Each structure stands twice: as structure tokens, then as C-alpha cells.
Amino acid sequence: MWESAHLDAGSDKPAIDDNKIKLYNMRFCPFAERTVLVLLAKKVPFEVVNIDLKKKPDWFVESTLGKVPVILHKGKIIPESLITSDYLDEVYPEPKLHPSDPLQKALDRVVVEKQSQMMKYLYPIFAKVPGRVVTNEEKVEHFKNLVEHLKTFEVELASRGTTYLGGDEPCMADYMIWPYFERIEALPILLGELGQSFVLSSNLGAVKSWMNAMRMTEPVKAYGFSPARMAKITQIHNETGGYDDALKESYGL
């Protein structure tokens, strides 16, 4: 289901069942992954329609904001990863992923916003930046800034003293930031001979422990990519711009 072909321009619009959740997705989009992880954590049945974001179908552009994730439910179109995830937590309350305490919910959202800022360092390392080539020296500098940024997460985890931000079980905040770390894990493989320059330092022990714990959660095991496959997908996509070929050639890693 998740590895289905990405629909592109000229593709017919899939049939919609208002009684089921349908997710417009891109298989290796970190933001769409947030919504998938929430659906899996709650064991909610859903259907996936993968979208080619470089050659978008007309019907997708006309009916959405033109990006994923998008949830279709009860005749309504709900976009954006945080919005869809919050909606799912309200409609399917078990297990509850947001804390019941409004203050803690706000503090968790601050963590999500703060850690989402790492994308300004991470993106130029693993993605193809339009219009320019990012040098290896620049990538190393971006990674140094990324590690410095992650020290704030190290402090947060240490102050909580729990396996996850949510305590003994992952909460919404854990799932919202995990996709970034899935890509960090792939950097040493993706960067080849430079790989050892992109390994997280030993002073991020709490961050590493959290990453290991997240790897063991059922939603991440079901949907997440191994570091080797994430690296291969990124390499192929950067070289060809393709979606389905990246999935096929990386299968099994």
C-alpha cells in the first residue's frame, strides 16, 4: 500500500469513500510521515494515494494546497501535518498522543517548533538544492550547526528523564520530530567517504538513546526506512528526480 506508484499529471482521480480515511502522501516526505505515524499509533485503517510532487495531477492541485499530507475524511479535505495529526488525535482518542494538561501540550509544541528548525541545516546536506551545488565544506559546516542545535534537544530530554518526550510511551511531539532524525541517521551512509564527519557526537547521549527507542516503536518499524534505504532513496532521487525508481532500487535495504 505504501509503496504504490506515485500518481502524476494525467492520472485519474482515485475513488473516494467518505467513510474511510484516505491519505494523499509522498512515500519519503518527512512531513507526510508524521501523519502516517499517528495513524499507525492509533491503529486507524486508512488508504494511501502517493502523489508525484514534481508532476502533480491537476485534480490534486485544484482540490488541495498542492502539498502533502492531505487527509480526506467525511467529505472534507484536511491539509498539513500538524493539523491532520491534531485532528486524528481528537477523532480517534485512543491512545491519546497529546498530553491532557494544556500547559504540557503547549510545552511539547514548543519542542516540536524548536526541533523543526534543524531542517535549515539538514536540508542542504541531504537534498538537492535548486540552482546551486552545496560543497562538501558547506555540508560539514551545516552538520556542525545541526549538532549544536541538537544540544537543545539533549537538554530537554535530560530534564524530562524519560524514554520518550511522552514518558514511557511516545507522545505526539515524539512522532512529529522523528522524521528529521530518520534522515540524520542516513547521513554517514549517504555522504560516502565523508560519512564519518556526519556521525552524532558522544555528548548527545540522551538524543541517541531517544533515537534508539523510537526505532523500536511499532509505527516506526512499520513505516520508517532503515538508514541504508533512506540514504539510497535520497541518492537516487537527487540524481534522477524520480520517486518510484528510488523506492524500487532501494527495496530490501
N, C-alpha and C positions, 0 to 999 in steps of 0.2 A: 504493500500500500504506500509506504513512504518513499519507495524507490521508483514510483511510477514516472513516466515521461513528463517532462515539463511542457505544458501547453504554450504554444507561441502564436504569433499573428496568423490569423486564418483558421485557428482552431475553433471548433464549435463549443458553445457554452454547455457545460455539463448540466444534467437534470438536477433539480433541487427538491429535496424532501424537507418541508418545513418542520417536520417532527424530529429531524436528526441534525446534529451539528456537522456542518461542512466547513473545512478549513482551507482557505487559499494560502498556499505555503510555497517556500522555496527550500529544498531539502537541506542546504547548508547555509541558510541565513540565520545568524545568531539571534535575531530578534524574533523571528517566527519560532525558533526553537524554544523560546520562553513559553509561548502558548502551548506548544506540544507537551512540554514537561508538566505543565499544570494539568492538562487533560489526562495525562498518564498517571499523575499522582492521585487524581480523583477517580481514576478508572472509568472515565466517561467515554462511551462509544462515540467515535467520530469518523468522518470520511475526509480524506486528503485529496486536494487538487493542487498539484505542483504547477507553478507559473514561471515561465521564462521571463525574467525581469528585464532582459535586454531587447526582447522582441515580444512585447506584451500583446495579448489578444485584445481586440477592440472592446469586446464586452466587459473585459476586466477593467480597462481604463475608464470606460463610461460609467461603471457602477461602483467604483471604489476610489480611494485616494491614489491608486496606482502603485501601491507597495504592499508588502506582506508583513505580518499576518493579517488576515481578514477572517472573521467568523460569520457564517450565515446561520441564523437561528430564528425560528418562528417568524420567518418572513422579513427579518431585519438584517442589516449589514453592519457589522461592528468591526472597526479597524483598530490598528495599533496594539503593540504587545502588552503594554501596561493596562490599557483599557480592557482588552479581551481577557486578560488574566484576572483582573478585578471582577469583571462580570461573571466569569466562571466560578470564582470563589463565593459569590453571592448566590448564584443559581444552584450550585452544587456544593452545599456547605460541609460535606464530609470527604476527606478530612479538611478542617478549616486551616488555610495556609496563612492568612493574615492573623496577627495577634488580636485578641478581643479588646485589649487595652488600647484606646485611641492614641495615647502618648507613645506607646511602644510601636504601634503601627507607623506613626509619623517618623520615629527614630529609625525604623527599618527602611523606610522610604528614603531617608537621608543617606543611608548606606548605599542603597541602590543608585541614587543620583551621583554620589561621590565616586563610586567604583566604575560607573559608566563613563566617567571622564577618561579612563585609561584608553579608550578607543582612539583618542588623538595620538597616542604613542604606538598603540598596537597596529592600527590600520596601515600605516606606511611601511611596516615591517612585513606583513603577510599578504597585503593586497597590491594589486597593480594600480598605481596612482595615475589617473588620466592626465596626459600631457607632459609627463616627466618621468625620469628614471631616478629612483631613490638609491643612492650609493650605499655600499656596504658600511662605509664610515657613518653615514647618516642613520642607518638601521641600528648600528651598535649604540649610537647616542640616544636614539629613541628608546632602546631597551633599557639603558641606564636610567632614563627618566621614568620608564614604566616601573622598574624595580623601586625607585624612590617613591613613586606614587603608592605602590603596594604596601609600603610601610604603614600607611594609614589603616589599611585593612588588617595588617598584623596586630596593630594596637587594638583595634575593635574586637577582633577575635580573642585576644588575650584578656581583654577587660570582661568579656562575657564568660570565658572559661568553660564553654560548652562545645560539643562536637560540631554543631551547626549554629548558625545565627538563631535558628528557632529552638535551640536546646538539644534534646536527644533526637529530634526528628527535623528534617528540613522545613523551613517556612517559605513564604512567598519570596522574601529577599534572597534566600539561597538560590532558588531556581532562576530568579531574574538576572543574577550576575554570573551564574555558572557558564553560560556560553562563551564569555570572554576568556575564561580560564581554560576551556577546552582548546582554544586556539593558542594560548600561551604554551600549553604542553607540546604542541606540534612544532614550535619554532626550532628546537635543536635539530630536528629531522629535516625540516623544510630548508634550513639555511646551509645544509651540507657541511662543507669544510669549516665554515664559520660557526657551526652549531654550538660548540662549547661556550661560545660567548653569549649564548641566549638561554642559559640554564639559570633558574632562580637560585639566588644565593642562600647560604645556610642560615642567615639571620632572619629568614622568612619561614621559620619552623611551623608556626601556627597556620600560616597560609597553606603550606604544603600538606599539613595534616588535614586541613579542611578539604583540600582538593582530593586527597585520597579517599576521604569519607564520602564526598559527593560522587566519586566514581563508583561507589558501591551501592548507591541508591537505585531502586528499580527503574524509575523513569530514565535516568542517565544510561543505565545498562541497556535499556531497550532502544533508545533513540540516539544516544550520543555516538560520536566517532572515536575510534582509537587514535592516539597521536599519529601513528603511521598513516592511517587513512585520511585524517584531516590534512596532513602535510601533502599527500599525493593529490587529493582533490584540489587543494589550493594551487599546487604547481600546475596541474593540467588546466584549471580554469583561468589562471593568469596567462597561460601560454595561448590558449585557444578561444577563451571566452565562452566555452561551452558548459552546459550543465549536465546533460545526460552522459556524455562521454566521460566526464570526470567521475561520475558515480560508477559507471561500468568498469572503467580501467582501474579503479581503486578497490573494487569489491573484493572482500576477503582479507584485506589488510587490518 
